[in-house]
C-alpha cells in the first residue's frame, strides 16, 4: 500500500484510519473481477474513509474477458427465452430481499442520501420485472406483410449482437451498472462490464446477485480500472457499447465505436430546464424542485439546473423554494432523515465551487447556500440557488453536475420554451401546471428526450415502458422500453415465397410481368394495403 493509503494508528480519533467495509466482503467481491494489474484504493466520499483495495485490469484482462464472454454467448443465446426471463424475475426478488445491504453499499461508495439510494434499488427491480414479463412480446419473431398476400410469408427475428460492453458511471452505481445489462442478457447477449473505479463494489454485488438468480458466471464479467485503458480496450473488443457519462467522453466513445462500425448507446450530459407556469401549484412545484435539483447533491444527469418561473408566481415560488432549500438536512449519516449527501470527489467539489464563485464575482445573487461544508465532510457543498445569472457566467450553459441551480423570471410562455431549448443539451425537462393537458402541450415543444409534467425526473425514470435518453449533445439511443432492448439485437428479415417467384415465370415475358405487377400494385393500394 502506498504512503497515501497507509492506515493511521488510531481509528477512534480518525475515521480514515480503518476500512469502511468488511474486508472479507471485499475479498469475495474482488474475486469477480478479471484483473491482474495491481490494486487501487477506493474511498468513501462522505468521510474520506478507505473502502477497499481492489485489483485493476489490464488491456489483456479485458481482451480475455471478452473472449470468455464470447464463448459463453454461443451457449447462452440458445437458452430458451422463458428461462432467461425467469432469471430476471428471480433477480427482481433478490434485489428487494437484499435492499438494506445494497442501499448501505450505495451510500458508502457514492455518499448520497438513503432516500436517493433506494431510488436506484427500485429502478433495478422495476427494470428486471418489466423485461422479465415482456420478454416474448419484445423478442419473439414478428410476422410482417409480404410483398404478395398469401404467397409471401415475411417475418422479423431478433438476433443478439454478441458481447455487449457496458461502461457505467459513479453517480448511480447500482442501477446504471445493472439496468442497462438486463435487457442485453435477456436478448441472448453476454456482458463485459466496467463500472466506474470510484464505485465498483455496488456493481459487483449486483452482478453477484445475478449469479445467484441463475445467470452463468461468464455471461456477465467485470473489469476494473480507468476509462482510457480499460474502457478503451472494451470498445476495441466488444460488439456493442453502452456508455453513460459526460458528453466529452461520449464523443470519444462514439468515434471509437464508429471506427469499428459497431453500435453504441450514449446517455450523456444535460443542462436541464424546469418551467413553472403561471397556474402551477406553488407549494407542490417548490417541493418538486427540491427533489429535481438536489437529489444526489445534483449529481444526476436528469437533475434540474435551470428554473424558469412565470412572473405571476415568481415571488411566491422563490420564497417557498428558498425556504425549503435552507431547511435541507446535510449529513454524512446513513439514515432516512438525511436530505442531501456528499459530492463524489474533489474534482466535483472544485467544479461546483468554481461555478458559484464565478457567478458571484460577476454579480449573481446567492439566494441560498453558496459555500462548501467541510464541517460535515470533506466533499460537502450547500444546496445553492442563484439569481441574476448571465451568459457571461460559467454556470449559465455549462453543466455543473452539483447542487447548484439558477432561477430566471419569464413573462411570455413562448419565450420560456425558447430559452429552455437553448444550448447544446436535450436530456430531461420538467413542466409544472395545474392543467395536465396544457402541461403536455408545453412538454411537446421542449427539445428533450424525457419531459416530466408535475414531476422532476421520477415519472419518466420509473416508467420503464417509455424510452429514456437524450437529444442533441445529450446522447444517442435509448434505455428502457422496446428501444432499450432492441438496441442489443440485429433485426433479421426472413421471407418465404410460395408458388411463384418475384420475377417473370411460367412463360411470362419480363414486359408482361411488369404490366401484371403494375396492376397488382394498383389493386393493393385500392384495397388499403400498406
MARDREN-296177 format. One record per residue: residue in three letters; x, y, z of N, C-alpha, C in turn. Coordinates in steps of 0.001 Angstrom, whole numbers, plus 500000, padded with zeros to 6 digits. Layout:
! residues N
ALAXYZXYZXYZ
...
This chain:
! residues 530
UNK500850498820500000500000500000500000500888501232500000
UNK500472502256499216501278503465499109501212504258500401
UNK502146505254500504502168506097501689500845506830501857
UNK500215507235500733498957507964500770497847507132501395
UNK497877505836501180496796504992501653497168504189502890
UNK498342504454503503498711503732504712497739504089505829
UNK497429503136506698496398503303507709496970503965508958
UNK496428505116509381496887505754510611496658504847511807
UNK497272505201512910497318504289514059496064504275514907
UNK495279505353514942494198505449515924492844505660515255
UNK492127504597514930490835504734514255489769505398515110
UNK489943505429516433488950506084517278488978507599517102
UNK490123508149516723490259509586516557490170510029515102
UNK490423509123514189490473509477512770489631508487511977
UNK488489508924511378487636507992510637488321507367509436
UNK489404507988508953490107507424507799491120506362508198
UNK491161506049509483492196505139509971491831503679509843
UNK490612503386509424490215501989509251489327501883508021
UNK489171500685507503488352500477506323486867500571506653
UNK486098501086505697484662501279505903483859500016505644
UNK484486498995505097483764497789504684484477496552505193
UNK483704495565505558484227494277505993485142493718504895
UNK486381493471505222487348493051504207487103491641503687
UNK486370490831504419486003489517503880485026489686502711
UNK484161490693502809483251491008501698484049491510500503
UNK485038492355500781485882492886499699486594491760498965
UNK487136490824499722487855489718499085486911488891498215
UNK485705488671498698484745487889497908484367488600496612
UNK484066489891496705483674490643495516484854490868494578
UNK486046491028495129487236491177494288487436489968493387
UNK487033488801493887487186487585493102486359487561491836
UNK485393488490491707484569488550490499485250489329489378
UNK486313490043489701486979490876488703487994490089487877
UNK488066490387486593489157489909485744490236490991485798
UNK491206490839486689492144491925486941493462491388487480
UNK494574491807486842495900491316487231496949492421487266
UNK496520493714487215497481494807487027497622495684488268
UNK497797495072489420497978495849490640496666496143491332
UNK496674497083492270495472497416493037495280498927493089
UNK494050499317493431493706500720493593492768500841494786
UNK492972501872495592492153502084496782490987503003496459
UNK489795502621496910488632503498496795488284504047498174
UNK487627505214498193487342505920499438485863506292499521
UNK485366506379500756484005506848500993483991508366500884
UNK483265508947499934483338510400499748482812511195500938
UNK481849510656501663481258511414502762482210511586503940
UNK483142510650504106484023510677505279485503510660504945
UNK485863510279503734487262510103503372487836508777503804
UNK486999507920504390487463506620504888487764505668503733
UNK488877504942503778489145503960502719488117502846502748
UNK487718502403501561486722501333501451487386500012501105
UNK488209500039500055488754498771499572489987499003498725
UNK490873498015498719491955497921497750491533496864496739
UNK491203497294495539490675496376494537491655496188493393
UNK491707494983492838492604494746491704492175495527490473
UNK493163495904489679492960496701488470493216495827487245
UNK492436496049486204492546495244484986493508495873483990
UNK494132495020483213494970495466482104494185495319480799
UNK494752495806479717494122495614478409494007494129478085
UNK495015493354478464494955491909478215493830491258479018
UNK493598491743480237492485491211481039491152491459480347
UNK490997492650479784489753492977479079489585492074477861
UNK490656491924477107490596491061475920490213489637476295
UNK490811489139477370490499487770477819489060487673478299
UNK488569488697478991487189488681479465486207488657478296
UNK486457489468477283485575489483476114485622488140475397
UNK486812487548475322486937486247474676486131485189475423
UNK486189485209476751485423484251477551483927484493477410
UNK483532485759477417482111486083477266481590485682475893
UNK482430485790474889482003485413473535481801483899473429
UNK482655483148474090482450481683474098481133481342474792
UNK480901481967475922479680481683476675478441482108475903
UNK478555483175475140477391483686474409476864482678473398
UNK477725481868472842477266480872471867476318479856472500
UNK476514479586473775475600478696474503474416479466475059
UNK474699480631475632473652481423476288472547481817475312
UNK472875482151474085471872482590473125470875481486472802
UNK471265480219473046470369479098472762469519478694473975
UNK469771479314475127468924479057476295467535479590475991
UNK466483478799476227465125479269475917464820480622476555
UNK464091481433475819463767482777476291463044482732477631
UNK462199481759477825461475481661479097462438481483480275
UNK463513480739480076464491480547481154465273481826481419
UNK465618482546480367466322483817480564465431484816481291
UNK464149484845480916463209485752481583463028485388483049
UNK463013484100483354462840483659484743463986484136485623
UNK465194484215485065466338484724485827466098486174486226
UNK465581486977485311465310488372485632464247488501486717
UNK463230487650486655462173487730487673462676487261489033
UNK463552486271489055464168485887490334465067487012490844
UNK465751487667489920466634488767490314465829489902490947
UNK464667490192490404463772491192490987463584490940492480
UNK463303489702492829463049489374494239464326489451495069
UNK465446489002494493466704489033495237467130490469495553
UNK466952491366494596467300492766494836466471493333495985
UNK465186493033495986464334493524497074464683492852498395
UNK465008491572498356465378490861499593466641491447500217
UNK467568491898499375468858492412499856468894493941499841
UNK467743494573499915467658496020499747468474496788500784
UNK468469496360502027469190497115503053470705497064502808
UNK471200495892502490472631495733502197473035496555500981
UNK472222496498499915472556497223498696472514498730498918
UNK471506499204499623471408500635499888472595501109500731
UNK472972500342501738474139500703502552475400500809501699
UNK475550499880500763476738499884499909476731501087498965
UNK475556501410498423475433502591497559475829503853498323
UNK475311503998499543475618505179500354477115505272500628
UNK477700504149500975479113504148501331479982504568500139
UNK479666504046498965480521504331497803480229505680497151
UNK478971506116497165478612507333496435478425508552497324
UNK478149508340498612477932509455499517476541510048499466
UNK475609509434498720474279510008498574473397509705499778
UNK472273510399499869471311510169500938470561508864500708
UNK470067508293501785469435506983501723468212506967500797
UNK467424508024500857466206508054500040466546508000498554
UNK467659508628498156468053508558496746468720507225496407
UNK469377506613497374469937505277497150468822504266496907
UNK467712504421497633466602503487497441466004503622496036
UNK466028504826495462465530505004494096466241504057493133
UNK467538503898493329468310503004492465467808501571492553
UNK467657501122493788467219499753494007465852499520493372
UNK464922500471493567463591500336492987463660500303491461
UNK464528501125490884464634501171489425465168499857488861
UNK466125499248489538466635497947489095465523496896489141
UNK464767496886490243463683495909490368462625496131489285
UNK462253497382489050461280497692488004461768497211486642
UNK463051497443486362463616497047485069463623495535484907
UNK464028494827485954464063493362485885462662492795485672
UNK461681493335486392460314492823486241459755493133484856
UNK459994494357484383459449494754483082459952493845481966
UNK461273493691481874461802492874480780461519491395480995
UNK461472490950482254461110489562482508459700489242482049
UNK458775490183482269457381489965481874457139490197480385
UNK457895491102479770457644491480478375458545490742477389
UNK459275489741477857460301489100477034459751488619475691
UNK458639487888475721458128487304474476457565488376473556
UNK456898489350474126456359490438473307457467491197472580
UNK458612491350473224459682492164472666460644491396471767
UNK460760490072471978461823489320471306461356488172470423
UNK460112487747470560459644486670469693459603487155468239
UNK459836486253467267459730486650465853458366487273465558
UNK458363488283464693457141489015464373456771488807462912
UNK455497488464462671455006488355461300454869489741460691
UNK455272489863459429455202491125458707454456490929457389
UNK454060492026456765453401491948455465454414491551454392
UNK454059490536453611454900490147452490454543490929451242
UNK455365490823450233455110491570449003453792491141448363
UNK453485489815448382452235489307447856451408488708448992
UNK450155489094449154449310488443450161449241486934449914
UNK449313486165451006449227484697450994450483484054450397
UNK450958484592449266452077483959448571453423484236449247
UNK453521485314450004454783485668450655454588485717452167
UNK455311484882452867455330484945454338456602485669454756
UNK456448486771455493457605487549455935457592487663457455
UNK458764487621458033458874487770459483460203488434459831
UNK460230489007461036461450489598461566461875488842462806
UNK463128488415462830463718487796464013464703488785464633
UNK465021488565465901465925489458466614467144488672467079
UNK468270488947466456469498488195466663470400488963467628
UNK470841488362468721471714489082469659473011489518468985
UNK473515490676469420474721491226468809475981490462469205
UNK476002489867470402477187489115470836477603489517472236
UNK478723490218472343479222490683473638478962492183473749
UNK478191492560474750477881493965475000478848494503476052
UNK479529495591475731480388496261476696479621497384477379
UNK479571497349478698478876498384479465479904499184480271
UNK479885500479480102480739501388480869479803502265481688
UNK479739502016482984478730502672483821479371503701484741
UNK478591504708485185479136505840485941479044505636487445
UNK479606506613488168479641506553489623478395507111490287
UNK477628507949489581476577508698490283475374507839490666
UNK475088506810489880474047505845490243474664504454490075
UNK475466504035491055476360502885490858475666501534490794
UNK474393501449491206473678500178491072472854500154489795
UNK471943501099489649471024500986488519471681501290487178
UNK472613502241487135473283502489485865474250501359485514
UNK474641500580486514475502499426486263474692498229485770
UNK473539498003486400472810496754486175471663496899485175
UNK470897497976485252469658498059484463469901498027482963
UNK471012498597482492471294498542481055471668497135480603
UNK472209496333481504472631494995481115471523493961481131
UNK470452494197481886469386493199481990468732492902480638
UNK468339493913479854467794493576478532468826492967477600
UNK470096493300477808471143492730476953471238491226477136
UNK471238490761478396471340489318478608470025488621478266
UNK468899489283478495467624488689478106467591488428476606
UNK468173489340475826468170489204474368469150488157473862
UNK469925487537474759470845486483474346472282486915474210
UNK472591488147474621473974488610474624474647488220475935
UNK475953488353475966476687488344477227477268489740477443
UNK477742490002478658478163491349479037479569491320479612
UNK480385492281479205481621492609479917481454494043480395
UNK481644494248481669481201495475482326482365496162483037
UNK482525497459482762483478498277483506482708499294484341
UNK482471499004485625481887500040486481482907501126486750
UNK482446502299487156483376503368487484484277502934488630
UNK485546503306488554486520502841489545486314503475490920
UNK485440504500491004485123505075492311484036504299493047
UNK483249503512492306482100502820492918481950501389492398
UNK482995500587492408482889499251491794482154498229492651
UNK482176498372493974481640497318494834480134497142494676
UNK479420498251494540477974498161494358477648497359493110
UNK478349497653492020478114496913490778478454495433490953
UNK479552495144491630479961493747491810478945492976492643
UNK478396493618493669477368492933494457476115492702493622
UNK475776493666492766474644493459491863474871492310490902
UNK476090492178490393476428491072489498476377489746490247
UNK476882489730491476476875488507492281475452487998492490
UNK474510488914492697473112488503492852472536487958491545
UNK473026488439490416472609487852489136473050486393489032
UNK474255486109489487474698484714489506473782483880490407
UNK473426484449491548472539483739492471471171483493491835
UNK470747484406490952469465484241490263469526483183489170
UNK470734482736488820470865481676487836471631482041486586
UNK472170483251486496472937483629485320474291482936485334
UNK474711482324484219476055481722484176477126482767484476
UNK478164482364485199479151483331485681479874484060484553
UNK480077483408483427480794484074482349479853484766481361
UNK478566484859481737477638485634480918477682487115481267
UNK478236487432482439478406488842482838479711488928483618
UNK480744489473482984482063489567483586482410491022483861
UNK483205491247484895483549492601485306485044492840485217
UNK485392494047484794486780494511484790486824495846485532
UNK488007496263485933488118497451486779489323498276486362
UNK489154499607486338490282500470486018489839501769485380
UNK490804502527484877490491503840484325489867503726482948
UNK489201504810482548488497504813481275489380504654480054
UNK490446505457479923491259505346478710491844503958478479
UNK492295503289479559492919501970479393491879500866479297
UNK491073500721480331490129499603480406488922499856479508
UNK488367501076479576487245501398478705487634501342477246
UNK488816501860476924489282501826475543489443500411475018
UNK489984499525475846490143498132475433488795497461475239
UNK487823497831476058486487497245475922485850497670474603
UNK485983498943474253485433499426472989486091498723471802
UNK487378498398471931488095497757470836487781496267470690
UNK487066495686471661486827494243471614485362493831471599
UNK484485494639472187483075494264472301482350494440470968
UNK481129493916470895480313494007469686479316495154469741
UNK479130495732470912478241496873471101478661497541472401
UNK478515498872472490478925499606473691477739500398474233
UNK477523500268475519476547501077476242477327501943477232
UNK477257503260477063478047504183477878477149505228478511
UNK477372505510479779476719506615480469477802507478481093
UNK477800508771480766478840509645481297478781511015480668
UNK479901511682480609479950513054480111479856513102478599
UNK479409514252478099479328514440476649480719514388476013
UNK481691514955476692483060514953476161483557513525475946
UNK483403512675476946483844511291476805482957510535475834
UNK481661510847475829480744510182474913481115510368473464
UNK481618511545473134482058511785471750483238510876471392
UNK484139510666472332485274509773472085484803508337471915
UNK483845507924472754483306506567472641482651506372471274
UNK481852507354470855481174507251469562482175507178468417
UNK483236507975468502484262507959467452484939506601467363
UNK485310506042468527485989504746468532485055503628468070
UNK483794503692468492482832502684468034482602502808466534
UNK482516504049466059482304504264464626483441503736463776
UNK484658503862464276485807503351463523485722501838463352
UNK485084501146464307484929499686464202483602499277463577
UNK482752500271463272481411500016462727480576499140463664
UNK480697499421464974479813498784465933478880499846466502
UNK477725499409466985476753500336467527477100500767468945
UNK476498501877469353476657502326470733475422503107471144
UNK475124503070472428474111503945473009474799504779474072
UNK474473506061474112475186507009474953474186507888475693
UNK474168507800477025473435508814477788474461509763478374
UNK474343511039477966475411511992478265474899513137479142
UNK475497514299479020475210515389479937473903516099479670
UNK473544516973480600472338517777480456472445519062481256
UNK471829520102480746471652521357481490470140521570481548
UNK469502520778482392468069520544482266467213521681482817
UNK466151522062482063465296523166482476463996522692483137
UNK463535523486484085462231523285484705461422524560484514
UNK460182524422484011459306525562483769458168525540484779
UNK458019526615485530456907526767486467455936527763485841
UNK454809527266485337453858528111484630453004528911485615
UNK452289529876485093451569530817485958450460530167486776
UNK449976529000486350448896528346487096449415527182487945
UNK450720527107488160451292525982488923450870526057490391
UNK450766524900491011450602524802492458451968525127493075
UNK452070526275493741453371526784494175454066525827495136
UNK453363525382496152453991524507497139454404523176496530
UNK453550522628495671453890521370495018455098521540494096
UNK455130522650493366456259522899492457457550523119493232
UNK457471523846494343458673524098495148459213522802495734
UNK458323521952496233458759520667496780459343519786495686
UNK458708519790494517459235519010493402460589519502492930
UNK460781520819492984462065521385492568463187520977493508
UNK462879520821494784463899520348495734464434518999495301
UNK463543518073495005463974516737494558464677516815493206
UNK464118517622492310464648517688490947466045518291490893
UNK466329519232491800467611519937491768468681519306492649
UNK468264518706493789469259518357494799469324516868495145
UNK468577516027494429468758514585494604470202514229494269
UNK470809513399495101472207513021494928473110514240494781
UNK472799515290495544473587516532495515473716517092494103
UNK472650516927493296472662517443491934473492516635490962
UNK474032515512491399474897514684490537474065513618489828
UNK473134514081489054472210513225488325472042513826486936
UNK472245513015485915472192513534484544470884514248484244
UNK469790513801484870468475514376484572468034515418485598
UNK468922515839486504468527516831487507468425518216486874
UNK467667519103487540467401520439487018468499521419487443
UNK469001522179486476469980523227486779469474524603486369
UNK468321524683485689467746525963485266466260525973485615
UNK465820526960486379464406527113486716463873528384486054
UNK462838528235485224462177529365484589460790529499485218
UNK460528530649485836459313530821486629458516532011486104
UNK457213531812485911456343532860485383456262534043486339
UNK456182535243485763456075536479486544455018536394487634
UNK453852535847487257452715535864488161452969535100489459
UNK453883534137489434454121533305490621455577533357491076
UNK456382534195490423457823534181490683458144534424492156
UNK457639535511492714457997535864494089457543534790495069
UNK456327534290494886455805533261495797456593531966495666
UNK456947531612494430457707530378494235459104530492494834
UNK459786531589494586461145531760495103461139531704496629
UNK460172532351497248460085532307498705459895530882499202
UNK458956530156498576458679528778499005459862527861498739
UNK460507528039497606461622527182497226462844527436498107
UNK463233528695498240464418529030499014464240528637500476
UNK463044528828501002462782528417502386463030526924502558
UNK462596526137501605462804524683501679464285524326501518
UNK464972525029500617466398524757500409467178524971501703
UNK466862526041502404467594526366503630467339525356504746
UNK466263524609504643465924523634505674466431522224505363
UNK467040522040504197467538520715503844468605520259504839
UNK468523518978505206469434518414506196470596517717505488
UNK471793518259505637473003517671505062473694516845506130
UNK474136515656505740474770514788506733475543513684506044
UNK476558513198506755477291512008506317476663510748506891
UNK475516510890507540474834509744508127474179508864507086
UNK473679507725507525473096506742506608471601506546506834
UNK470983507395507657469568507220507984468641507892506992
UNK467339507641507185466326508203506304466115509698506540
UNK466682510250507605466483511657507924467441512576507159
UNK468340512029506366469285512835505587468613513257504276
UNK468657514561503975468071515062502725469079515114501587
UNK470329515442501901471341515538500851472682515082501382
UNK473372514315500581474667513792500978475818514551500351
UNK476877513819500085478151514391499681478306514425498166
UNK479195515276497698479717515154496337480648513947496290
UNK480956513476495098481693512229494944483202512415495061
UNK483726513576494661485183513705494549485618515155494705
UNK486899515313494893487484516651494975487261517413493668
UNK487322516708492546487122517363491250485713517931491142
UNK484714517184491616483345517689491583483202518904492495
UNK483782518832493671483721519962494604484369521194493993
UNK485484521021493317486172522157492691485321522774491592
UNK484636521944490801483769522470489740482621523279490325
UNK481954522730491336480838523430491972481303524760492550
UNK482414524731493287482936525951493910483287526992492855
UNK483927526551491783484325527482490722483105528129490064
UNK482075527347489778480881527896489140480194528931490025
UNK480080528624491308479405529554492212480224530823492397
UNK481515530687492610482357531869492834482441532746491588
UNK482465532122490419482471532885489169481173533679489025
UNK480057533045489314478771533738489214478685534873490228
UNK479122534596491447479080535626492493479955536823492108
UNK481145536550491590482077537621491233481542538499490107
UNK480698537917489252480158538672488116478771539245488395
UNK478348539195489650477128539907490015475903539076490298
UNK475986537765490234474830536935490574474554537031492074
UNK473293536829492432472892536853493834472727535435494342
UNK473328535141495480473177533829496106471977533895497042
UNK470885533221496670469662533242497466469695532207498587
UNK470491531179498411470647530145499441471945529410499179
UNK472578528931500249473801528143500115474983528986499711
UNK475823528391498836476931529144498282478286528874498886
UNK478404527812499704479743527541500256479913526061500586
UNK481164525585500592481433524199500998481210524031502486
UNK481028522761502899480784522468504310481734521380504809
UNK483002521720504978483967520729505464483685520286506891
UNK482853521057507609482487520648508963481612519403508965
UNK480944519130507842480104517927507736480909516773507162
UNK481693517055506150482516516041505488483392516708504459
UNK484410516024503976485408516679503122484870517165501784
UNK483744516611501301483278516927499955481849517481499936
UNK481384518009501047480028518552501107480000520000500603
UNK478897520332499913478662521699499467477181522002499660
UNK476884523178500129475497523531500418474645523564499145
UNK473380523157499236472465523355498100472329524844497831
UNK472549525237496593472750526642496248471763527093495182
UNK471155528265495422470224528870494466470777530225494060
UNK470901530450492742471437531699492206470371532423491396
UNK470358533739491493469562534559490580470489535568489923
UNK470021536145488817470851537113488109471984536490487332
UNK471869535229486975472909534549486191472819535011484734
UNK473949535362484148474002535866482772474839534940481893
UNK474729535100480562475507534249479655477011534336479851
UNK477498535393480487478942535526480703479448534603481806
UNK478554534059482607478945533239483753479097531778483350
UNK480046531113483948480374529744483564479211528790483782
UNK478410529014484821477314528091485123476098528320484246
UNK476117529318483365474938529644482567474558528498481631
UNK475518527993480866475193526930479916476112525710480028
UNK477020525723481014477853524542481269477235523719482394
UNK477243522429482221476678521548483242477545521610484503
UNK476927521921485636477648521940486911477759520548487500
UNK476696519785487406476620518440487974476892518489489478
UNK476173519377490124476289519549491561475071520293492082
UNK475030520610493369473825521185493981473705522684493737
UNK473647523081492474473573524494492102472489524661491039
UNK471554525587491276470502525859490308470366527361490120
UNK470155527780488878469940529191488552468458529405488279
UNK467917530514488781466489530772488655466266532039487852
UNK465314531976486880465064533070485955463558533372485912
UNK463226534619485690461845535054485561461471535105484074
UNK460219534754483739459743534952482368458324535517482395
UNK458002536256481333456662536827481227455847536177480123
UNK456526535632479132455849535040477983456200533558477888
UNK455183532713477792455414531272477786456241530826476588
UNK455989531425475423456770531070474232458242531399474440
UNK458500532513475119459885532889475424460532531863476359
UNK459768531418477352460309530424478296460662529133477579
UNK459820528702476662460087527482475900461339527656475053
UNK461456528839474418462641529109473599463908529083474447
UNK463854529693475627465036529726476497465370528328477022
UNK464349527566477319464586526198477789465264525351476724
UNK464987525654475460465554524873474353466932525362473918
UNK467412526448474505468727526963474123469839526058474633
UNK470993526145474002472133525331474405472224524052473605
UNK473248523282473904473522522078473116472845520826473650
UNK472324520881474890471825519670475526470327519468475298
UNK469874518251475557468450517944475452468137516617476112
UNK468421516515477403468225515239478100466871515164478785
UNK466622516064479739465390515997480527464850517405480727
UNK463538517509480955462907518787481265461711518523482153
UNK461208519602482744460096519489483682459163520681483509
UNK457854520422483580456838521465483433455853521338484580
UNK455529522474485213454619522479486361453412523352486073
UNK452218522763486193450962523437485903449830522643486543
UNK448709523312486832447532522597487334446756521919486210
UNK447071522268484968446345521764483800447225520747483073
UNK446931519456483253447759518418482651447829518508481145
UNK446704518823480509446694518924479045447612520055478586
UNK447537521182479260448401522311478919449862521947479151
UNK450123521243480243451483520825480531452044519928479453
UNK451227519002478956451690518111477889451917518869476590
UNK451115519885476341451301520693475129452617521457475187
UNK452946522001476352454241522677476514455377521661476399
UNK455202520504477041456233519461477017456579519058475587
UNK455561518995474727455782518573473344456644519557472564
UNK456802520776473075457616521789472390459043521846472916
UNK459349521042473913460685521067474513461579520026473854
UNK462787520415473509463731519532472831464513518733473875
UNK463835517749474444464460516891475450463928515479475270
UNK464777514516475545464380513117475360463307512671476329
UNK463286513247477541462215512985478505461727514319479052
UNK460418514425479235459818515601479846458802515126480876
UNK458919515632482091458025515263483184457081516425483478
UNK455797516142483545454818517156483906454452516948485373
UNK454655517992486170454419517956487622455285516896488317
UNK456460516708487812457500515869488414458832516369487873
UNK459907516023488556461210516456488095461847515463487144
UNK461944514211487581462532513163486744461928511792487026
UNK461287511637488183460863510308488610459805509664487741
UNK458911510461487132457820509883486349458345509140485125
UNK459248509766484375459801509085483202460841508043483612
UNK461640508358484622462685507438485084462077506122485556
UNK460931506198486206460306504997486740459334504315485799
UNK458989504956484690458059504362483722458869503570482702
UNK459183502334483038460153501553482260459655501251480847
UNK458347501352480622457803501092479290458078502239478325
UNK458543503375478834458851504518477969460357504611477736
UNK460773505087476560462209505222476280462805506384477048
UNK464098506266477369464790507310478111466156507548477475
UNK466432508802477131467714509150476535467700510598476097
UNK468753511025475423468913512437475125468838512784473659
UNK468467514034473404468547514619472077469819515465471990
UNK470220515786470787471371516655470532472614516133471265
UNK473314516979472002474567516552472629474358515753473913
UNK473119515415474203472845514613475400472820513122475119
UNK473114512716473892473300511291473693472713510704472431
UNK472886509393472316472382508594471200471679507369471773
UNK470581506968471137469905505756471562469088505974472828
UNK468446504919473271467567504982474423467725503734475287
UNK467570503935476602467369502808477520465874502726477800
UNK465446501592478366464059501359478761463160501095477541
UNK462011500460477813461030500195476782461549499278475687
UNK460819499259474583461224498412473462462564498861472903
UNK462794500186472891464065500701472364465247500231473206
UNK465030500042474501466102499659475401466613498254475188
UNK465785497376474589466244496013474312466584495826472831
UNK465899496542471958466159496368470526467530496918470125
UNK468121497790470950469471498260470632470490497131470691
UNK470150496056471395471086494951471608470883493796470630
UNK470040493991469619469795492911468660469933493438467235
UNK470175492510466337470162492805464905468850492279464329
UNK467983493149463826466761492651463185467120491869461915
UNK466561490700461792466834489847460628465515489537459924
UNK465422489894458647464213489629457866464321488262457199
UNK463274487447457334463193486153456657461867486119455901
UNK461937485885454606460726485827453788460700484519453006
UNK459572483851453045459375482585452331458381482814451202
UNK458795482514449983457954482737448825457296481429448397
UNK455992481450448139455246480265447734454808480371446268
UNK454752479230445597454130479036444280454823479778443135
UNK454971481086443252455581481830442140456713482689442674
UNK457749482934441874458837483816442304458432485281442142
UNK459247486158442695459036487596442495459801487984441239
UNK459354487457440133460017487654438841459141487010437773
UNK459468487277436522458737486663435416458912485150435463
UNK457799484403435255457868482942435305456706482358434511
UNK456708481041434403455628480321433698455404480880432291
UNK456466481223431588456378481660430202456096483132430022
UNK455901483888431152455669485326431023456965486029430618
UNK456814487020429737457979487853429427458175488858430560
UNK459360489425430621459621490454431630458683491643431456
UNK458367491972430193457467493095429956456069492792430477
UNK455568491570430209454238491202430692454212491143432223
UNK455290490642432829455358490595434296455277492008434883
UNK455979492956434242455940494336434721454524494898434643
UNK453768494568433555452399495041433437451504494433434518
UNK451671493124434765450889492472435821451216493056437197
UNK452483493333437453452886493929438724452275495320438887
UNK452255496078437780451649497414437847450191497312438260
UNK449445496384437654448046496208438012447870495747439452
UNK448738494826439874448649494310441248448911495419442270
UNK449892496266441986450202497364442900449030498327443021
UNK448348498591441877447182499479441918446051498867442749
UNK445835497580442593444770496903443345445075496910444847
UNK446299496612445195446681496578446611446502497951447264
UNK446803499037446524446564500380447062445076500629447248
UNK444291500186446262442844500436446292442176499742447470
UNK442657498552447814442025497816448924442605498228450287
UNK443532499187450278444027499739451537445231499058452123
UNK445887498185451359447065497516451905448223498495452013
UNK448968498490453125450123499381453264451187499099452200
